[in-house]
Amino acid sequence: MKFHEKNRIKLENIRKLQESFDESMKILESHVAESITNKAKLDSIKKDLKEANNKFIEAERYLEELKVDFENTIIR
């Protein structure tokens, strides 16, 4: 094998390696972006659940007050 042929083969291997690396980086970037999006969605869901929980607690208190008022009305 001549020197030029060896260099050509090495260059081809380097190009293939570079293409593989570039593809891996694209996949990694895609996964990072997806993770960031998912984290934002989870944070939004967490906020919504906390808000719903607070509203549920408020409704529970209101119902308890109505129950007490109703019981007091019947007793009188």
MARSEMAR-71148 format. One record per residue: z, x, y of N, C-alpha, C in turn; residue number from 0; residue in one letter. Coordinates in steps of 0.1 Angstrom, whole numbers, plus 2048, in hexadecimal, padded with zeros to 3 digits. Example, Ala and Ser with C-alpha at 12.3 -4.5 7.8 and 13.67 -1.06 7.14 Angstrom:
<rs>
((84E,884,7C7),(84E,87B,7D3),(84E,884,7DF),0,"a");
((847,880,7EA),(847,889,7F5),(84F,881,800),1,"s");
</rs>
This chain:
<rs>
((800,808,7F4),(800,800,800),(800,809,80C),0,"m");
((7F8,805,816),(7F7,80D,822),(802,809,82C),1,"k");
((804,812,835),(80F,810,83F),(80D,803,847),2,"f");
((800,800,84A),(7FD,7F4,852),(800,7E7,84A),3,"h");
((7FD,7E8,83D),(7FF,7DC,835),(80E,7D9,834),4,"e");
((816,7E4,832),(825,7E2,832),(82A,7DC,83F),5,"k");
((825,7E1,84A),(829,7DC,857),(825,7CD,858),6,"n");
((819,7CA,854),(815,7BC,855),(81D,7B3,84C),7,"r");
((821,7B7,840),(82A,7AF,838),(838,7AE,83E),8,"i");
((83D,7B8,844),(84A,7B8,84B),(849,7AE,857),9,"k");
((83E,7AF,85E),(83D,7A6,86A),(83C,797,865),10,"l");
((835,795,85A),(834,787,855),(842,782,851),11,"e");
((849,78B,84A),(857,787,846),(860,784,852),12,"n");
((85F,78D,85C),(866,78B,868),(863,77E,86F),13,"i");
((856,77A,870),(851,76E,875),(857,762,86E),14,"r");
((856,763,860),(85C,758,858),(86B,756,85A),15,"k");
((872,762,85B),(880,761,85E),(883,75B,86B),16,"l");
((87B,75F,875),(87D,759,883),(87A,74A,883),17,"q");
((870,746,87C),(86D,737,87B),(878,730,874),18,"e");
((87D,736,86A),(889,730,862),(895,72F,86B),19,"s");
((897,73A,873),(8A3,73A,87C),(8A1,72F,887),20,"f");
((895,72F,88D),(892,725,897),(895,716,892),21,"d");
((890,714,886),(892,706,880),(8A1,704,87E),22,"e");
((8A8,70E,879),(8B6,70C,877),(8BE,709,884),23,"s");
((8B9,710,88F),(8BF,70E,89C),(8BC,700,8A1),24,"m");
((8B0,6FB,89F),(8AD,6ED,8A3),(8B6,6E3,89C),25,"k");
((8B8,6E5,88F),(8C0,6DC,887),(8CE,6DD,88C),26,"i");
((8D3,6E9,88E),(8E1,6EB,893),(8E3,6E4,8A1),27,"l");
((8D9,6E5,8AA),(8DA,6DF,8B7),(8DA,6D0,8B6),28,"e");
((8D2,6CB,8AC),(8D1,6BC,8AA),(8DF,6B7,8A5),29,"s");
((8E5,6BF,89C),(8F2,6BB,896),(8FD,6BB,8A1),30,"h");
((8FC,6C6,8AA),(906,6C7,8B4),(905,6BB,8BE),31,"v");
((8F8,6B8,8C2),(8F6,6AC,8CB),(8FB,69F,8C4),32,"a");
((8F8,69E,8B7),(8FD,692,8B0),(90C,691,8B0),33,"e");
((912,69C,8AE),(921,69D,8AE),(927,699,8BB),34,"s");
((921,69E,8C6),(925,69A,8D3),(924,68C,8D6),35,"i");
((918,686,8D2),(916,678,8D3),(920,670,8CB),36,"t");
((923,674,8BF),(92C,66D,8B6),(93A,66D,8BC),37,"n");
((93E,679,8C2),(94B,67A,8C8),(94C,671,8D4),38,"k");
((942,670,8DC),(942,666,8E7),(944,658,8E2),39,"a");
((93C,655,8D8),(93D,647,8D2),(94B,644,8CD),40,"k");
((951,64E,8C6),(95F,64C,8C1),(969,64B,8CC),41,"l");
((967,653,8D6),(970,651,8E2),(96F,643,8E8),42,"d");
((963,63E,8E9),(961,631,8EE),(967,626,8E5),43,"s");
((965,628,8D8),(96B,61E,8CF),(97B,61F,8D0),44,"i");
((980,62B,8D1),(98F,62D,8D2),(994,625,8DE),45,"k");
((98D,627,8E9),(991,621,8F6),(990,611,8F4),46,"k");
((985,60C,8EE),(984,5FE,8EC),(98F,5F9,8E3),47,"d");
((993,600,8D9),(99D,5FC,8D0),(9AB,5FB,8D7),48,"l");
((9AD,605,8DF),(9BA,605,8E7),(9BA,5F9,8F0),49,"k");
((9AF,5F6,8F7),(9AF,5EB,900),(9B1,5DE,8F8),50,"e");
((9AA,5DD,8ED),(9AB,5D0,8E5),(9BA,5CF,8E0),51,"a");
((9C0,5DA,8DC),(9CE,5DA,8D7),(9D7,5D5,8E2),52,"n");
((9D5,5DA,8EE),(9DD,5D6,8FA),(9DC,5C7,8FC),53,"n");
((9CF,5C2,8FC),(9CD,5B4,8FE),(9D3,5AC,8F3),54,"k");
((9D3,5B1,8E6),(9D9,5AA,8DB),(9E8,5A9,8DD),55,"f");
((9EE,5B4,8E2),(9FD,5B4,8E4),(A00,5AA,8EF),56,"i");
((9F8,5AA,8FA),(9FA,5A1,905),(9F9,592,900),57,"e");
((9EF,58F,8F8),(9EE,582,8F2),(9FA,57E,8E9),58,"a");
((9FE,588,8E2),(A0A,585,8D9),(A16,582,8E1),59,"e");
((A18,589,8EC),(A24,586,8F5),(A22,578,8FB),60,"r");
((A16,575,8FF),(A14,568,905),(A17,55D,8FB),61,"y");
((A12,55E,8EF),(A15,554,8E4),(A24,553,8E1),62,"l");
((A2B,55E,8E2),(A39,55E,8DF),(A40,556,8EA),63,"e");
((A3C,559,8F7),(A41,551,902),(A3F,542,901),64,"e");
((A33,53F,8FD),(A2F,531,8FB),(A38,52B,8F0),65,"l");
((A3A,532,8E5),(A43,52D,8DA),(A51,52B,8DF),66,"k");
((A56,534,8E7),(A64,532,8EC),(A64,526,8F6),67,"v");
((A5A,525,8FE),(A59,519,907),(A58,50C,8FF),68,"d");
((A50,50C,8F5),(A4F,500,8ED),(A5C,4FD,8E6),69,"f");
((A63,507,8E0),(A6F,504,8DA),(A7A,4FF,8E3),70,"e");
((A7A,505,8EF),(A84,500,8F9),(A81,4F2,8FE),71,"n");
((A74,4EF,8FF),(A70,4E1,903),(A74,4D7,8F9),72,"t");
((A73,4DA,8EC),(A76,4D1,8E1),(A85,4CE,8E1),73,"i");
((A8D,4D9,8E2),(A9C,4D8,8E1),(AA2,4CF,8ED),74,"i");
((A9C,4D0,8F8),(AA2,4C8,904),(AA0,4BA,902),75,"r");
</rs>
